Amino acid sequence: MSRARSGSRIAGAPVSWGIIEIPDWGHQMPAERVLREAASLGMTALEAGPEGFLPEEASAVSDLLSKYGLKLVGGFVPAVLHVPDLRERELARVGERARFFAAAGAAVLVLAADTETKDYEEVAELDEGGWETLFDSLKRVEEVCDRHGLEVSLHPHYGTVIERDYQVKRFLEGSGMGLCFDTGHLVIGGSDPVEIVDIAGDRINHVHLKDVDHAVTERLGARELSFKEATQKGAFRPLGDGDVDVGAVVDRLESSGYSGWYVLEQDTVVEAEPNEGEGPVVEIRRSLEDLRGRLK
């Protein structure tokens, strides 16, 4: 299991500042401001965010993060792994990102089993052949990451081939890969996060902690809203303000022996550059204080 080696076990995610790989999402705040605000909150680590957010050279990433007293936890990599004709290309890309993350000092690659779209709006259903191809591909991803000294953690995610509750459980039955436990995306897909903690056990090697407004996420899961529309309507909330039983989740994870990172993620859309002290940092601070209280 990936362990938070020093200081806080709480890391930040650029998506909490509105930084995301989806085209036309909103204003993308500059990296220097995001890192400065994360450090001002007392965070010690950050996920990488989408390609292009941090410098292209791994050494430059390490230098930039260390300027703010931060280190790299890992990064999110969507890849199409259930389509045989695309697999070699996608595995090569995973290998490139694994090499980059390892060189920048990260410990985990967070993998999403993507569809062939870029906006996470497709509903994907795999046939048996698709599942077999996916499971074989996941083994190869583990081999790639192992060569670079990285753990890999599969992220159930809205708009991917592992979104719905039955898909999460099929993944857990058919693969031995670690699980990125994302409370928000599990709820969107119809899962009970506490049940998934019990089922997955020590397979959970990375945590994305979100709170959500269930009335909005139900509409998102039913495709009545797009991912961006749901986010703009407040689908993702500061910890303790939504409908996820965050306390029960954290208690269950801690009692099960989880000792890795809790990555705070509150997906948001930023319309314009906020004034200093305003914008996403306000709600990120609230989530951070909530989680620090629970971990004590």
Backbone as CSV, one residue per row, in Angstrom:
resi,resn,N_x,N_y,N_z,CA_x,CA_y,CA_z,C_x,C_y,C_z
1,MET,0.837,-1.198,0.000,0.000,0.000,0.000,0.872,1.248,0.000
2,SER,0.461,2.230,-0.813,1.164,3.505,-0.829,0.970,4.202,0.509
3,ARG,2.060,4.660,1.112,1.963,5.272,2.427,2.385,6.734,2.363
4,ALA,1.690,7.562,3.127,2.107,8.934,3.316,3.288,8.903,4.277
5,ARG,4.480,9.249,3.788,5.685,8.948,4.547,6.003,9.978,5.626
6,SER,5.539,11.209,5.461,5.887,12.204,6.461,4.800,13.250,6.544
7,GLY,4.635,13.791,7.756,3.683,14.874,7.919,2.261,14.430,7.652
8,SER,1.495,15.317,7.097,0.074,15.080,6.858,-0.145,13.968,5.849
9,ARG,-1.265,13.253,6.030,-1.682,12.246,5.050,-2.716,12.825,4.095
10,ILE,-2.888,14.125,4.126,-3.894,14.779,3.292,-3.196,15.489,2.140
11,ALA,-3.601,15.145,0.924,-3.047,15.769,-0.276,-4.136,16.530,-1.011
12,GLY,-3.719,17.416,-1.884,-4.657,18.182,-2.691,-4.731,17.650,-4.106
13,ALA,-5.749,18.103,-4.825,-5.930,17.719,-6.230,-6.245,18.976,-7.039
14,PRO,-5.567,19.174,-8.158,-5.822,20.381,-8.960,-7.271,20.562,-9.378
15,VAL,-8.039,19.457,-9.492,-9.440,19.600,-9.891,-10.235,20.390,-8.863
16,SER,-9.771,20.430,-7.616,-10.450,21.245,-6.603,-10.310,22.737,-6.900
17,TRP,-9.343,23.078,-7.730,-9.170,24.454,-8.196,-9.726,24.631,-9.621
18,GLY,-10.462,23.632,-10.112,-11.054,23.728,-11.439,-10.148,23.291,-12.566
19,ILE,-9.026,22.639,-12.237,-8.061,22.205,-13.251,-8.412,20.788,-13.676
20,ILE,-8.768,20.596,-14.949,-9.252,19.294,-15.401,-8.910,19.108,-16.873
21,GLU,-8.920,17.846,-17.318,-8.570,17.515,-18.702,-9.727,17.674,-19.671
22,ILE,-10.937,17.920,-19.202,-12.105,18.035,-20.075,-12.057,19.362,-20.835
23,PRO,-12.171,19.341,-22.164,-12.104,20.586,-22.935,-13.239,21.539,-22.581
24,ASP,-12.966,22.831,-22.657,-13.976,23.879,-22.454,-14.642,23.787,-21.087
25,TRP,-13.893,23.416,-20.092,-14.447,23.237,-18.754,-14.669,24.572,-18.047
26,GLY,-13.717,25.462,-18.171,-13.775,26.736,-17.464,-12.388,27.341,-17.387
27,HIS,-12.263,28.410,-16.610,-10.967,29.061,-16.438,-9.996,28.106,-15.742
28,GLN,-8.800,28.003,-16.292,-7.781,27.140,-15.705,-6.775,28.013,-14.948
29,MET,-6.822,27.940,-13.635,-5.953,28.764,-12.804,-4.490,28.355,-12.989
30,PRO,-3.559,29.300,-12.912,-2.144,28.968,-13.117,-1.589,28.092,-12.005
31,ALA,-0.635,27.247,-12.385,-0.067,26.294,-11.431,0.537,26.991,-10.221
32,GLU,1.247,28.086,-10.432,1.910,28.761,-9.311,0.901,29.171,-8.245
33,ARG,-0.268,29.640,-8.650,-1.261,30.043,-7.648,-1.827,28.829,-6.922
34,VAL,-2.122,27.773,-7.661,-2.659,26.562,-7.040,-1.670,26.015,-6.012
35,LEU,-0.403,25.931,-6.383,0.601,25.390,-5.470,0.774,26.302,-4.259
36,ARG,0.778,27.600,-4.480,0.920,28.545,-3.376,-0.239,28.420,-2.387
37,GLU,-1.459,28.297,-2.918,-2.608,28.177,-2.031,-2.613,26.841,-1.305
38,ALA,-2.228,25.769,-1.988,-2.144,24.465,-1.321,-1.154,24.515,-0.163
39,ALA,-0.003,25.135,-0.398,1.000,25.245,0.658,0.502,26.122,1.802
40,SER,-0.239,27.177,1.479,-0.736,28.082,2.514,-1.722,27.381,3.441
41,LEU,-2.362,26.333,2.949,-3.300,25.556,3.751,-2.600,24.505,4.610
42,GLY,-1.310,24.343,4.421,-0.560,23.347,5.177,-0.490,21.990,4.517
43,MET,-0.897,21.915,3.255,-0.762,20.648,2.529,0.706,20.379,2.239
44,THR,1.045,19.102,2.173,2.426,18.716,1.885,2.569,17.978,0.563
45,ALA,1.453,17.691,-0.097,1.523,16.899,-1.330,0.345,17.226,-2.227
46,LEU,0.527,16.906,-3.507,-0.478,17.224,-4.513,-0.444,16.152,-5.595
47,GLU,-1.611,15.864,-6.171,-1.622,15.058,-7.391,-1.257,15.939,-8.572
48,ALA,-0.931,15.313,-9.695,-0.340,16.037,-10.814,-1.334,16.868,-11.615
49,GLY,-2.610,16.458,-11.640,-3.537,17.140,-12.527,-3.337,16.702,-13.966
50,PRO,-4.041,17.321,-14.911,-3.939,16.915,-16.316,-2.593,17.299,-16.926
51,GLU,-2.243,16.620,-18.004,-1.014,16.964,-18.714,-1.067,18.430,-19.133
52,GLY,0.041,19.128,-18.929,0.113,20.537,-19.261,-0.039,21.452,-18.068
53,PHE,-0.581,20.949,-16.967,-0.722,21.785,-15.774,0.632,22.020,-15.127
54,LEU,1.406,20.969,-14.953,2.763,21.059,-14.422,3.760,21.029,-15.570
55,PRO,5.011,21.404,-15.334,6.012,21.399,-16.405,6.151,20.031,-17.079
56,GLU,6.668,20.041,-18.296,6.809,18.803,-19.070,7.960,17.941,-18.579
57,GLU,8.980,18.550,-17.968,10.129,17.801,-17.492,9.940,17.419,-16.019
58,ALA,10.210,16.163,-15.719,10.000,15.680,-14.352,10.856,16.442,-13.346
59,SER,12.101,16.763,-13.704,12.963,17.492,-12.775,12.409,18.877,-12.482
60,ALA,11.797,19.505,-13.494,11.195,20.821,-13.291,9.977,20.730,-12.382
61,VAL,9.247,19.622,-12.471,8.106,19.415,-11.576,8.585,19.332,-10.130
62,SER,9.604,18.519,-9.901,10.138,18.370,-8.543,10.628,19.700,-8.003
63,ASP,11.323,20.469,-8.845,11.838,21.763,-8.403,10.696,22.726,-8.065
64,LEU,9.666,22.742,-8.908,8.539,23.653,-8.685,7.792,23.293,-7.413
65,LEU,7.505,22.014,-7.207,6.785,21.594,-6.011,7.590,21.867,-4.742
66,SER,8.888,21.589,-4.798,9.714,21.789,-3.603,9.794,23.261,-3.220
67,LYS,9.640,24.138,-4.192,9.606,25.582,-3.922,8.501,25.927,-2.934
68,TYR,7.426,25.129,-2.948,6.290,25.373,-2.070,6.178,24.331,-0.950
69,GLY,7.227,23.543,-0.759,7.207,22.529,0.291,6.271,21.380,-0.006
70,LEU,6.051,21.107,-1.297,5.133,20.051,-1.709,5.881,18.924,-2.409
71,LYS,5.256,17.763,-2.442,5.767,16.671,-3.256,4.624,16.091,-4.077
72,LEU,4.961,15.287,-5.045,3.973,14.698,-5.937,3.524,13.349,-5.399
73,VAL,2.203,13.213,-5.219,1.637,11.942,-4.771,1.544,10.964,-5.927
74,GLY,1.059,11.439,-7.049,0.830,10.590,-8.217,0.007,11.363,-9.210
75,GLY,-0.594,10.664,-10.126,-1.380,11.357,-11.130,-2.396,10.457,-11.792
76,PHE,-3.361,11.101,-12.417,-4.502,10.455,-13.041,-4.205,10.211,-14.516
77,VAL,-4.434,8.980,-14.964,-4.184,8.619,-16.357,-5.391,7.873,-16.910
78,PRO,-6.204,8.504,-17.756,-7.280,7.778,-18.443,-6.716,7.046,-19.657
79,ALA,-7.125,5.814,-19.854,-6.629,5.024,-20.978,-7.710,4.062,-21.448
80,VAL,-7.830,3.901,-22.762,-8.803,2.980,-23.360,-8.149,1.597,-23.411
81,LEU,-8.596,0.691,-22.569,-7.913,-0.588,-22.400,-8.785,-1.794,-22.739
82,HIS,-10.004,-1.553,-23.211,-10.899,-2.669,-23.536,-11.059,-2.872,-25.042
83,VAL,-10.397,-2.045,-25.850,-10.487,-2.123,-27.312,-9.168,-2.683,-27.844
84,PRO,-9.157,-3.913,-28.373,-7.895,-4.536,-28.783,-7.064,-3.691,-29.744
85,ASP,-7.702,-3.035,-30.695,-6.948,-2.279,-31.693,-6.264,-1.043,-31.111
86,LEU,-6.711,-0.581,-29.953,-6.139,0.625,-29.347,-5.184,0.309,-28.197
87,ARG,-5.142,-0.942,-27.798,-4.474,-1.276,-26.552,-2.985,-0.941,-26.553
88,GLU,-2.258,-1.285,-27.586,-0.812,-1.061,-27.568,-0.491,0.429,-27.498
89,ARG,-1.248,1.232,-28.239,-1.041,2.680,-28.180,-1.304,3.218,-26.780
90,GLU,-2.381,2.748,-26.167,-2.752,3.243,-24.847,-1.779,2.758,-23.768
91,LEU,-1.306,1.520,-23.883,-0.320,1.024,-22.926,0.986,1.799,-23.036
92,ALA,1.354,2.178,-24.251,2.562,2.988,-24.431,2.417,4.335,-23.745
93,ARG,1.229,4.916,-23.849,0.987,6.205,-23.191,1.018,6.058,-21.674
94,VAL,0.436,4.984,-21.157,0.509,4.734,-19.717,1.969,4.619,-19.288
95,GLY,2.760,3.932,-20.102,4.179,3.791,-19.786,4.897,5.131,-19.742
96,GLU,4.558,6.024,-20.647,5.169,7.358,-20.653,4.825,8.130,-19.391
97,ARG,3.555,8.065,-18.988,3.151,8.791,-17.779,3.754,8.143,-16.527
98,ALA,3.860,6.816,-16.522,4.480,6.139,-15.382,5.939,6.562,-15.239
99,ARG,6.639,6.639,-16.348,8.043,7.065,-16.320,8.146,8.496,-15.764
100,PHE,7.254,9.356,-16.226,7.242,10.747,-15.786,6.955,10.851,-14.283
101,PHE,5.911,10.160,-13.821,5.549,10.238,-12.407,6.680,9.720,-11.521
102,ALA,7.266,8.604,-11.911,8.347,8.029,-11.110,9.531,8.988,-11.029
103,ALA,9.886,9.589,-12.158,11.019,10.519,-12.178,10.740,11.771,-11.353
104,ALA,9.461,12.137,-11.232,9.078,13.322,-10.457,8.867,13.014,-8.982
105,GLY,9.057,11.751,-8.584,9.002,11.397,-7.178,7.677,10.853,-6.689
106,ALA,6.755,10.545,-7.603,5.447,10.037,-7.208,5.520,8.556,-6.849
107,ALA,4.453,8.073,-6.202,4.416,6.674,-5.775,3.282,5.883,-6.401
108,VAL,2.289,6.560,-7.007,1.113,5.842,-7.501,0.625,6.454,-8.804
109,LEU,0.176,5.585,-9.705,-0.503,5.994,-10.927,-1.972,5.650,-10.771
110,VAL,-2.828,6.649,-10.903,-4.272,6.471,-10.758,-4.859,6.288,-12.151
111,LEU,-5.371,5.098,-12.426,-5.793,4.703,-13.762,-7.306,4.725,-13.892
112,ALA,-7.796,5.308,-14.978,-9.219,5.218,-15.317,-9.364,4.415,-16.596
113,ALA,-10.283,3.452,-16.592,-10.553,2.633,-17.777,-11.501,3.426,-18.682
114,ASP,-10.919,4.217,-19.544,-11.638,5.237,-20.291,-12.439,4.646,-21.441
115,THR,-13.387,5.444,-21.915,-14.044,5.164,-23.188,-13.262,5.923,-24.262
116,GLU,-13.803,6.005,-25.459,-13.092,6.702,-26.532,-13.517,8.163,-26.659
117,THR,-14.277,8.683,-25.685,-14.663,10.083,-25.700,-13.781,10.864,-24.726
118,LYS,-13.855,12.205,-24.804,-13.010,13.050,-23.970,-13.781,13.801,-22.891
119,ASP,-15.105,13.622,-22.854,-15.894,14.437,-21.935,-16.618,13.619,-20.862
120,TYR,-16.370,12.318,-20.794,-16.966,11.434,-19.787,-18.496,11.399,-19.864
121,GLU,-19.049,11.546,-21.047,-20.507,11.532,-21.164,-21.042,10.239,-21.772
122,GLU,-20.176,9.329,-22.192,-20.629,8.075,-22.789,-21.025,7.077,-21.705
123,VAL,-22.071,6.332,-21.966,-22.449,5.207,-21.104,-21.839,3.944,-21.720
124,ALA,-20.973,3.289,-20.983,-20.222,2.166,-21.540,-20.686,0.845,-20.930
125,GLU,-20.931,-0.130,-21.779,-21.268,-1.480,-21.344,-20.357,-2.456,-22.082
126,LEU,-19.586,-3.237,-21.353,-18.671,-4.194,-21.967,-19.332,-5.550,-22.124
127,ASP,-19.062,-6.206,-23.265,-19.443,-7.607,-23.388,-18.337,-8.456,-22.766
128,GLU,-18.501,-9.760,-22.783,-17.517,-10.632,-22.127,-16.132,-10.469,-22.728
129,GLY,-16.088,-10.310,-24.052,-14.796,-10.115,-24.700,-14.133,-8.829,-24.243
130,GLY,-14.945,-7.782,-24.069,-14.412,-6.520,-23.585,-13.850,-6.629,-22.184
131,TRP,-14.552,-7.346,-21.298,-14.052,-7.541,-19.939,-12.747,-8.338,-19.948
132,GLU,-12.681,-9.384,-20.771,-11.455,-10.179,-20.838,-10.281,-9.340,-21.312
133,THR,-10.515,-8.519,-22.347,-9.454,-7.645,-22.838,-9.038,-6.656,-21.762
134,LEU,-10.021,-6.083,-21.066,-9.717,-5.119,-20.010,-8.881,-5.758,-18.908
135,PHE,-9.286,-6.920,-18.419,-8.552,-7.558,-17.326,-7.121,-7.905,-17.751
136,ASP,-6.961,-8.359,-18.984,-5.612,-8.647,-19.477,-4.790,-7.366,-19.565
137,SER,-5.422,-6.281,-20.016,-4.728,-5.000,-20.103,-4.315,-4.497,-18.725
138,LEU,-5.180,-4.688,-17.720,-4.847,-4.232,-16.376,-3.607,-4.955,-15.837
139,LYS,-3.478,-6.227,-16.151,-2.261,-6.957,-15.749,-1.025,-6.339,-16.388
140,ARG,-1.163,-5.954,-17.642,-0.014,-5.358,-18.342,0.307,-3.974,-17.780
141,VAL,-0.716,-3.220,-17.397,-0.472,-1.923,-16.758,0.286,-2.119,-15.451
142,GLU,-0.100,-3.131,-14.667,0.608,-3.403,-13.418,2.071,-3.719,-13.681
143,GLU,2.340,-4.462,-14.737,3.730,-4.785,-15.083,4.505,-3.527,-15.451
144,VAL,3.875,-2.649,-16.213,4.512,-1.392,-16.607,4.835,-0.558,-15.374
145,CYS,3.857,-0.406,-14.494,4.060,0.423,-13.314,5.090,-0.188,-12.369
146,ASP,5.086,-1.504,-12.259,6.062,-2.180,-11.404,7.485,-1.903,-11.879
147,ARG,7.683,-1.856,-13.201,9.019,-1.566,-13.733,9.494,-0.175,-13.331
148,HIS,8.554,0.719,-13.087,8.916,2.084,-12.698,8.795,2.312,-11.188
149,GLY,8.534,1.240,-10.443,8.451,1.357,-8.998,7.200,2.047,-8.507
150,LEU,6.134,2.002,-9.292,4.882,2.643,-8.932,3.814,1.615,-8.598
151,GLU,2.962,1.966,-7.642,1.717,1.236,-7.481,0.725,1.767,-8.505
152,VAL,-0.285,0.966,-8.800,-1.344,1.424,-9.693,-2.669,1.231,-8.980
153,SER,-3.565,2.202,-9.185,-4.830,2.213,-8.469,-5.941,2.519,-9.462
154,LEU,-6.872,1.573,-9.651,-7.951,1.738,-10.622,-9.050,2.639,-10.045
155,HIS,-9.386,3.664,-10.784,-10.338,4.684,-10.342,-11.698,4.467,-11.003
156,PRO,-12.698,3.917,-10.287,-14.059,3.934,-10.825,-14.471,5.384,-11.048
157,HIS,-15.018,5.690,-12.213,-15.208,7.093,-12.582,-16.416,7.220,-13.477
158,TYR,-17.196,8.259,-13.257,-18.321,8.592,-14.138,-17.847,8.631,-15.591
159,GLY,-18.625,7.989,-16.473,-18.326,8.050,-17.892,-17.196,7.156,-18.350
160,THR,-16.785,6.191,-17.517,-15.781,5.209,-17.924,-16.426,3.826,-17.921
161,VAL,-15.649,2.809,-18.268,-16.221,1.466,-18.337,-16.361,0.838,-16.948
162,ILE,-15.841,1.486,-15.916,-16.067,1.048,-14.539,-16.658,2.229,-13.784
163,GLU,-17.962,2.344,-13.870,-18.721,3.431,-13.238,-19.778,2.892,-12.288
164,ARG,-20.630,2.004,-12.788,-21.789,1.525,-12.014,-21.355,0.529,-10.947
165,ASP,-22.223,0.347,-9.962,-21.912,-0.526,-8.835,-21.542,-1.926,-9.293
166,TYR,-22.305,-2.483,-10.241,-21.996,-3.849,-10.683,-20.665,-3.899,-11.423
167,GLN,-20.299,-2.793,-12.080,-19.016,-2.756,-12.782,-17.852,-2.698,-11.798
168,VAL,-18.017,-1.927,-10.722,-16.987,-1.881,-9.679,-16.792,-3.266,-9.082
169,LYS,-17.875,-3.947,-8.796,-17.781,-5.275,-8.190,-17.214,-6.293,-9.180
170,ARG,-17.551,-6.153,-10.446,-16.976,-7.050,-11.457,-15.468,-6.839,-11.546
171,PHE,-15.027,-5.583,-11.480,-13.593,-5.297,-11.466,-12.923,-5.952,-10.265
172,LEU,-13.519,-5.808,-9.078,-12.915,-6.365,-7.875,-12.849,-7.890,-7.924
173,GLU,-13.816,-8.507,-8.589,-13.818,-9.971,-8.714,-12.820,-10.461,-9.763
174,GLY,-12.650,-9.683,-10.846,-11.885,-10.178,-11.986,-10.454,-9.713,-12.073
175,SER,-10.054,-8.779,-11.217,-8.702,-8.241,-11.266,-8.145,-8.135,-9.860
176,GLY,-6.830,-8.208,-9.749,-6.186,-8.032,-8.458,-5.612,-6.646,-8.268
177,MET,-5.872,-5.726,-9.196,-5.322,-4.377,-9.125,-5.877,-3.631,-7.921
178,GLY,-5.078,-2.707,-7.386,-5.534,-1.863,-6.297,-6.674,-0.958,-6.729
179,LEU,-7.442,-0.497,-5.737,-8.609,0.338,-5.991,-8.358,1.751,-5.496
180,CYS,-8.623,2.731,-6.355,-8.692,4.121,-5.932,-10.111,4.356,-5.428
181,PHE,-10.253,4.522,-4.144,-11.557,4.630,-3.500,-11.999,6.087,-3.552
182,ASP,-12.890,6.404,-4.493,-13.384,7.764,-4.680,-14.842,7.810,-4.238
183,THR,-15.091,8.445,-3.098,-16.433,8.427,-2.525,-17.460,9.039,-3.472
184,GLY,-17.110,10.133,-4.129,-18.062,10.805,-4.999,-18.443,9.992,-6.209
185,HIS,-17.462,9.461,-6.910,-17.755,8.691,-8.113,-18.441,7.365,-7.783
186,LEU,-18.141,6.798,-6.617,-18.868,5.597,-6.212,-20.347,5.900,-6.017
187,VAL,-20.652,7.018,-5.364,-22.053,7.392,-5.162,-22.735,7.671,-6.492
188,ILE,-22.059,8.364,-7.399,-22.633,8.648,-8.722,-23.007,7.345,-9.428
189,GLY,-22.174,6.331,-9.286,-22.420,5.048,-9.933,-23.391,4.143,-9.203
190,GLY,-23.916,4.599,-8.072,-24.903,3.810,-7.333,-24.338,2.907,-6.261
191,SER,-23.070,3.065,-5.933,-22.462,2.235,-4.891,-22.645,2.869,-3.518
192,ASP,-22.597,2.024,-2.487,-22.528,2.462,-1.099,-21.051,2.441,-0.715
193,PRO,-20.432,3.618,-0.477,-18.997,3.616,-0.181,-18.603,2.741,0.997
194,VAL,-19.412,2.701,2.040,-19.062,1.876,3.199,-19.040,0.399,2.807
195,GLU,-19.994,-0.034,1.990,-19.999,-1.425,1.526,-18.747,-1.730,0.711
196,ILE,-18.354,-0.785,-0.153,-17.170,-1.015,-0.992,-15.914,-1.107,-0.136
197,VAL,-15.819,-0.324,0.936,-14.680,-0.475,1.854,-14.625,-1.908,2.373
198,ASP,-15.774,-2.438,2.768,-15.810,-3.791,3.319,-15.448,-4.845,2.278
199,ILE,-15.925,-4.646,1.049,-15.647,-5.622,-0.016,-14.189,-5.548,-0.461
200,ALA,-13.696,-4.332,-0.643,-12.360,-4.158,-1.220,-11.251,-4.396,-0.205
201,GLY,-11.474,-4.034,1.064,-10.463,-4.273,2.093,-9.129,-3.641,1.751
202,ASP,-8.069,-4.450,1.834,-6.738,-3.897,1.599,-6.416,-3.698,0.123
203,ARG,-7.386,-3.932,-0.745,-7.209,-3.562,-2.159,-7.208,-2.038,-2.323
204,ILE,-7.763,-1.320,-1.355,-7.797,0.142,-1.431,-6.399,0.673,-1.145
205,ASN,-5.769,1.234,-2.157,-4.409,1.749,-1.977,-4.283,3.244,-2.271
206,HIS,-5.422,3.909,-2.486,-5.422,5.356,-2.701,-6.853,5.828,-2.474
207,VAL,-7.018,7.018,-1.899,-8.356,7.518,-1.592,-8.537,8.927,-2.134
208,HIS,-9.619,9.124,-2.878,-10.102,10.451,-3.253,-11.341,10.718,-2.409
209,LEU,-11.258,11.695,-1.545,-12.353,11.950,-0.613,-13.178,13.140,-1.106
210,LYS,-14.451,12.871,-1.404,-15.398,13.867,-1.883,-16.669,13.793,-1.039
211,ASP,-17.398,14.908,-1.008,-18.768,14.895,-0.525,-19.642,15.370,-1.678
212,VAL,-20.892,14.916,-1.714,-21.750,15.226,-2.859,-23.164,15.554,-2.410
213,ASP,-23.846,16.309,-3.247,-25.278,16.544,-3.108,-25.979,15.432,-3.889
214,HIS,-26.607,14.517,-3.164,-27.132,13.319,-3.815,-28.238,13.631,-4.809
215,ALA,-29.030,14.655,-4.558,-30.101,15.013,-5.494,-29.533,15.389,-6.856
216,VAL,-28.373,16.052,-6.851,-27.742,16.443,-8.119,-27.022,15.253,-8.749
217,THR,-26.318,14.469,-7.944,-25.579,13.345,-8.521,-26.501,12.261,-9.065
218,GLU,-27.714,12.134,-8.495,-28.679,11.203,-9.084,-29.036,11.622,-10.505
219,ARG,-29.215,12.903,-10.714,-29.508,13.410,-12.063,-28.305,13.230,-12.981
220,LEU,-27.120,13.383,-12.437,-25.907,13.156,-13.224,-25.798,11.694,-13.631
221,GLY,-25.987,10.794,-12.675,-25.908,9.371,-12.981,-26.942,8.921,-13.983
222,ALA,-28.107,9.598,-13.987,-29.179,9.276,-14.938,-28.996,9.967,-16.279
223,ARG,-27.916,10.743,-16.419,-27.603,11.484,-17.649,-28.640,12.581,-17.940
224,GLU,-29.253,13.093,-16.885,-30.119,14.255,-17.046,-29.300,15.545,-17.061
225,LEU,-28.097,15.470,-16.525,-27.154,16.579,-16.522,-25.817,16.078,-17.050
226,SER,-25.053,16.956,-17.689,-23.681,16.622,-18.037,-22.806,16.762,-16.797
227,PHE,-21.601,16.259,-16.867,-20.693,16.341,-15.729,-20.437,17.804,-15.364
228,LYS,-20.213,18.640,-16.365,-19.971,20.062,-16.098,-21.212,20.723,-15.509
229,GLU,-22.382,20.435,-16.071,-23.619,21.040,-15.547,-23.848,20.650,-14.091
230,ALA,-23.628,19.375,-13.779,-23.817,18.915,-12.408,-22.838,19.607,-11.462
231,THR,-21.612,19.765,-11.913,-20.607,20.441,-11.095,-21.011,21.892,-10.847
232,GLN,-21.499,22.558,-11.878,-21.941,23.946,-11.723,-23.139,24.061,-10.782
233,LYS,-23.938,23.013,-10.668,-25.107,23.022,-9.787,-24.780,22.546,-8.370
234,GLY,-23.485,22.383,-8.080,-23.085,22.043,-6.721,-23.107,20.569,-6.399
235,ALA,-22.882,19.712,-7.405,-22.854,18.271,-7.141,-21.804,17.913,-6.097
236,PHE,-20.680,18.618,-6.116,-19.576,18.317,-5.200,-19.509,19.402,-4.136
237,ARG,-19.462,18.964,-2.882,-19.581,19.858,-1.742,-18.356,19.735,-0.828
238,PRO,-18.094,20.741,-0.001,-17.058,20.582,1.022,-17.404,19.406,1.934
239,LEU,-16.402,18.752,2.470,-16.650,17.605,3.348,-17.541,18.019,4.513
240,GLY,-18.562,17.195,4.738,-19.500,17.463,5.813,-20.724,18.237,5.382
241,ASP,-20.709,18.793,4.160,-21.844,19.581,3.665,-22.757,18.787,2.740
242,GLY,-22.369,17.574,2.408,-23.142,16.790,1.462,-23.770,15.567,2.106
243,ASP,-24.038,14.567,1.269,-24.788,13.389,1.701,-23.930,12.144,1.900
244,VAL,-22.627,12.238,1.678,-21.739,11.116,1.963,-21.493,11.063,3.469
245,ASP,-21.579,9.873,4.041,-21.268,9.712,5.466,-19.744,9.652,5.598
246,VAL,-19.134,10.836,5.533,-17.672,10.908,5.512,-17.083,10.305,6.780
247,GLY,-17.719,10.560,7.913,-17.208,10.019,9.162,-17.166,8.501,9.165
248,ALA,-18.240,7.872,8.686,-18.278,6.406,8.648,-17.232,5.857,7.691
249,VAL,-17.046,6.535,6.556,-16.059,6.088,5.572,-14.654,6.159,6.156
250,VAL,-14.306,7.302,6.742,-12.961,7.463,7.301,-12.739,6.490,8.453
251,ASP,-13.737,6.339,9.321,-13.594,5.397,10.432,-13.368,3.980,9.924
252,ARG,-14.115,3.588,8.892,-13.984,2.228,8.370,-12.617,2.029,7.711
253,LEU,-12.162,3.033,6.976,-10.845,2.940,6.342,-9.738,2.848,7.392
254,GLU,-9.814,3.709,8.401,-8.780,3.706,9.426,-8.772,2.393,10.205
255,SER,-9.954,1.883,10.536,-10.013,0.634,11.304,-9.574,-0.563,10.472
256,SER,-9.668,-0.435,9.136,-9.225,-1.529,8.264,-7.712,-1.524,8.045
257,GLY,-7.041,-0.490,8.554,-5.590,-0.421,8.426,-5.094,0.438,7.284
258,TYR,-5.982,1.172,6.637,-5.541,2.046,5.552,-4.584,3.095,6.103
259,SER,-3.431,3.248,5.446,-2.414,4.187,5.936,-1.880,5.087,4.828
260,GLY,-2.615,5.149,3.708,-2.157,5.952,2.587,-2.705,7.361,2.609
261,TRP,-2.672,7.979,1.462,-3.083,9.370,1.317,-4.605,9.498,1.212
262,TYR,-5.100,10.580,1.784,-6.452,11.059,1.521,-6.310,12.287,0.620
263,VAL,-6.736,12.141,-0.615,-6.653,13.256,-1.565,-7.999,13.973,-1.575
264,LEU,-8.000,15.242,-1.152,-9.216,16.034,-1.158,-9.559,16.432,-2.591
265,GLU,-10.759,16.073,-3.020,-11.221,16.431,-4.357,-12.634,17.003,-4.269
266,GLN,-12.776,18.241,-4.648,-14.098,18.834,-4.799,-14.133,19.452,-6.192
267,ASP,-14.565,18.664,-7.177,-14.569,19.144,-8.554,-15.342,20.464,-8.630
268,THR,-14.774,21.415,-9.329,-15.401,22.726,-9.418,-15.143,23.335,-10.783
269,VAL,-15.993,24.279,-11.159,-15.813,25.065,-12.378,-15.522,26.497,-11.956
270,VAL,-14.398,27.028,-12.407,-14.015,28.406,-12.110,-14.256,29.242,-13.361
271,GLU,-15.032,30.284,-13.235,-15.390,31.097,-14.407,-14.324,32.119,-14.755
272,ALA,-13.625,32.664,-13.758,-12.599,33.688,-13.979,-11.625,33.649,-12.818
273,GLU,-10.453,34.244,-13.003,-9.431,34.246,-11.961,-9.969,34.928,-10.693
274,PRO,-10.012,34.213,-9.566,-10.563,34.801,-8.336,-9.608,35.841,-7.730
275,ASN,-10.154,36.732,-6.946,-9.330,37.635,-6.154,-8.562,36.829,-5.118
276,GLU,-7.466,37.384,-4.654,-6.669,36.709,-3.632,-7.530,36.404,-2.406
277,GLY,-7.408,35.188,-1.903,-8.162,34.776,-0.737,-9.571,34.320,-1.033
278,GLU,-9.965,34.418,-2.298,-11.305,34.002,-2.694,-11.205,32.824,-3.659
279,GLY,-12.360,32.317,-4.069,-12.385,31.215,-5.021,-12.352,29.859,-4.338
280,PRO,-11.860,28.837,-5.037,-11.905,27.461,-4.509,-11.222,27.275,-3.165
281,VAL,-10.193,28.074,-2.879,-9.435,27.870,-1.642,-10.322,27.967,-0.405
282,VAL,-11.406,28.717,-0.476,-12.286,28.894,0.680,-12.927,27.561,1.077
283,GLU,-13.475,26.839,0.088,-14.125,25.568,0.402,-13.111,24.447,0.612
284,ILE,-11.961,24.533,-0.048,-10.911,23.542,0.203,-10.474,23.617,1.667
285,ARG,-10.353,24.832,2.185,-9.977,25.004,3.586,-11.002,24.346,4.511
286,ARG,-12.270,24.496,4.215,-13.312,23.888,5.041,-13.191,22.368,5.041
287,SER,-12.961,21.775,3.855,-12.805,20.317,3.774,-11.573,19.852,4.529
288,LEU,-10.509,20.618,4.408,-9.267,20.254,5.081,-9.442,20.259,6.591
289,GLU,-10.100,21.276,7.114,-10.337,21.345,8.552,-11.229,20.200,9.015
290,ASP,-12.246,19.865,8.202,-13.131,18.764,8.546,-12.358,17.447,8.635
291,LEU,-11.530,17.174,7.638,-10.820,15.898,7.609,-9.745,15.830,8.688
292,ARG,-9.064,16.932,8.930,-8.077,16.933,10.003,-8.728,16.588,11.341
293,GLY,-9.918,17.119,11.570,-10.628,16.803,12.803,-10.963,15.333,12.905
294,ARG,-11.367,14.728,11.791,-11.738,13.307,11.802,-10.509,12.408,12.008
295,LEU,-9.387,12.766,11.418,-8.196,11.934,11.528,-7.557,12.015,12.901
296,LYS,-7.866,13.067,13.662,-7.334,13.125,15.033,-7.928,12.035,15.894
